Amino acid sequence: MYFITSYWSRWLFFVSSLSLLYVICIFLNDTPQLFEHRLGAFGHFFFIGLLAAIIANSTGAGGGIIFLPAFTMLGISTETALSTSFAIQCFGMTSGALAWLSFRQRERNLGHYEWHGFTHLLTLSVVGSLIGLLLAQYVLPPLKFDVHSLFSFFSIFVGLYIVLAPFLFKAVPEERSVSLSYIEQLFLLFVAIIGGMVTAWLSVGVGELVAIALLAMKFRVQQAVAVAVCVSSISVIVGVMKYVGQGIISTDILLFAAPAAMIGGAVARVIATWLGAIKLKTMMGIWITLSGVLYLQFGVSA
């Protein structure tokens, strides 16, 4: 655990990730002229990736809540948007997860023990998420309803919840000190399974649902977001495997959005701490709600 939370682990992640993206360029037979062409055609995805990663890693909401509507509105097919969103989040959410794990370790070293039960919460969430994700990807039949509408209503629900959560749940000065009861463990596992299934369909879902469940159980906001970011990171890494080798991931978008997502993931925790959880989550909740409303309108008119 020490190496994972260390300064060097984050640098190793950044270097290896950038090297992987460079290898992708080589396999694409890239040249300076081709890169310049891509810069003009796909450079704006850098800013989309940066914004999505900051939102995702500071609130626990997966980056797909920004990627899917943005990609679809730019004329990208649903299948390519979904697979590319998974791929980008592998970089962005993992960067954010490392940042939150490092923050947790620093607080523990300073004598702050409010992170009670973090490993247990994360384990339950990851197990449940992977069960739901793999069931939806490989066992359950394809969806019989409109993915656009599902995503829109889900975004609106999550956004409104983030805005209203401070009024629904009284803030507590310290994290709860009581471990999860048997019923609570089953509840968190169930929520994570549902979240994993939604993530398989939309590339977003498990982080939001897990964060909501932990907030409802009175866990510290920072811990809820940290667990949500970490479980999202693991889920998208497993989920993207379905699309590797199928040729539907847009490597052009990935080359610009992934580095930005890593930057956003690294700074999101700092921004979240600086602004304060309530103010930041309220602002992001409004943004996510508007995104869902706009995406719903786009899905109906498209």
Buried (B, 14 or more C-beta within 10 A) or exposed (E): EEEEBBEEBBEEBBEEBBEEBEEBBEEBEBEEEEEEEBEEEBEBBBEBBBBBBBBBBBBBBBBBBBBBBBBBBEEBEEEBBBBBBBBBBBBBBBBBBBBBBBBBBEBBEEEEEBBBBBEEBBEBBBBBBBBBBBBBBEEEEEEEEEBBEBBBEBBBBBBBBBBEBBEEBEEEEEBBEEEBEEEBBEBBBBBBBBBBBBBBBBBBBBBBBBBBBBBBBBBBBBBBBBBBBBBBBBBBBBBBEBBEEEEBBBBBBBBBBBBBBBBBBBBBBEEBEEBEBEEBBBBBBBBBBEBBBBBBEBBEEE
